């Protein structure tokens, strides 16, 4: 599901500070690498930010200011601010990243840290063709860019279109130095399956509205991708499949339910219960696994449920915002906190169109309309989309589908890595990007159904 999204922030100043600086931010239980690129002289500094673990590069920093050894960096788009003080030797800025009501320590050092080991990442030259592609989604006024990998030998080829999870992702679904969709594309293409992976709106070269978009809107982006594939002579129009991860596992059935030409779909850690139930269960599971006392976990879950309840039936954005503000004030009163306490970004997100749609969406009626073959897999250690309730829901939704397989893979987390605890904090430390068990299980099924 949705990962902690870090958007532009900060950098330093004091003569000389131009150059590259890197550091690690502990956010959401995970270590996130940040790389700052600074240009100019004191009084005229500019900077950009990379978050390589999340596949984000060149994020603009709105302002960089310096007063002696004190530094401040503002990022209006993410409501974030980084303030730091440069050490006496000018080698280490130490300070705090403030965002969404939280303040996290962040220190930087010169240079760019070495990337983590990712042994599964394929090296060029590949034994297949790779093509940059682009097409438009008229329904969503979006321009979409991606990569199509084509097997060696003559076509037309069966193809799988990959659908990313929640949060804005690049075509590789890059996270914490991992590139899962690159691994899936490489694995499947080596087995004779063409693969299209696409940048989400506002990632890579893709454009389109995200502020007002919901999963239903992103489904139209997938449909545009299917239409593009059908326009190509080297693609077999009768063997176009979809594979979605997390939220993508919710979107794939939406498309397949209204397009009888889809040959098959694969759901990787997709939801089988309402979005609200999925998110509340995620909060409970991660809190418990982190050692938070049960009473505290249940209070947090109850608070989250109250916020979802407040905006559930809001007829428009203004009403949703007003109801959320009232629910926030009520929550502060129950906690004995000052009513002037600012609302964190993660709370404000409850009123967004995407969140309201996702929280209310029940995937079972859509799954019941899917007539093509379906494979649903989930890891037993997934703490974001729990295996037991979600696979049970998917199984119930597909009960009348004669070619549906629902599989729990032992020991795997939400990214389908071999995991110890399943905690989000492990994702970056595990060198494996996708478990060989998952690659084989899914790959064998796709090859069998793409004949």
C-alpha positions, 0 to 999 in steps of 0.5 A: 500500500501507500509508502511514506512519500518524501517530497522536496525539502532542504539543504545547507549553506555557509561558504562553501556549501555547493555540491552534493550532500546525503543523509538518511531519514527515519520515516514510517519505520524505514530508513530513507536516503536523501541526496541534496544537490546545491548550487550557487553562493551564500545569498544566492543558493538553489537546490534540488532533492533526490529520494533514490529509495523512492525513485524521485530525482530532481525535486525542486526546493522552493527556497534556501536561506542562510544566516551565518551557520544557520540554514533553512529550506522550504518546500511549499508543495509538501509543506516541509521545512528543513532547518540545520546548523552547519558544524564548525568545520563545515562538514556536517549540517545537523538539524530537523525535517519538519513535515505534517506536524512531525519533526525528524532528525536529519544530518548530512555529509558530503557526497553521495552514499553508495547505493545498497546492494540489489543483486537481482537488478539486471545488467545490460545488455539484455537478451531482449529488446527494450523500447521507450513508449508514450501514449495519451489517455483522453478520458483522463487528459493524461500523457503516459510514458513507459518502457515496453520490453519485447522477447527475442524472436518473432511476434506477435507476443503475449503481453502483461501490463504492470499496474503500480500500487498506491502513491505516485510511482515510477515505471519500476515502482522504485522504493528503498533502492528496489525496482520490483517492476524492472525485476518482473519485466526482466523475468517475464520477458526472458520467458517470452512475455512482453511487458509494459511498465508505465510511469504514474501521472506526474512521474517520469514523463507522465502528466495528468491530474493527481489532486482530484484523481481516484483509483477509478481515474487511474483505471482509465490510464490502464485502459489507455495502455491496453488500447495502445498495446492493441494498436501494435502489430507485434502484440497479440491482441488476444493475449493481453494480461494485467498484473497489479500490485497492492492498489494495482491489484484493485485496479486490474479487476476494474478494467477486466470486469468491463473489458472482456478482451483481457486475457488474464489478471494477476493480483499481487498483494491486492485488497479483498476487503474495503479500503477502510478495513485494509488501512485499519488492519494495516495500522493495527498490524504495524503498530503491534509488530512495532511493540506499541501497547495494545491499548495505544494501538486500539486507540489509534485505530479508533481515531482513524475510524472516526476520521474515515466516518466523518468524511465517508458520505461527503458530497463534495470536497469543501464538505469533506474538508469541513467535516474532517476539521470538526472531527480533528477538533473533537479528537484533540478534545478527547486527547486533552490537546490544544484545539489549535494543534495543526492537522498533520498531512497524514490526517488531511489526506483522509479528506482527499478524493483518492482516500475517500474513494479507496476507503469506501471501495469494496472490491468483491462486487467487481471481482464477481464480474471478472470472467477471465483467469485470475491469480491472486498471491499474497505473502504470509508476512504482509503487514500492509495488506494482510494475507488472511482477510484479503485472500479470503475476500478475493476467494469469495469474490471469485467463487463463480470464476472457474479459473481462479487461483488464490495463493498465500506465499510463506514468509513473504512481505508486501513487496513479496520479499523473503522477510523476517518480520514483514515490517516496512523498516525491513524493505530497504535492508533486504537485498532481495527485491522479489522472492524467487518463489514469487517470481516462479509461482507467478511466472509459471502461471502467466506462461501457462495462461498466455499460450 
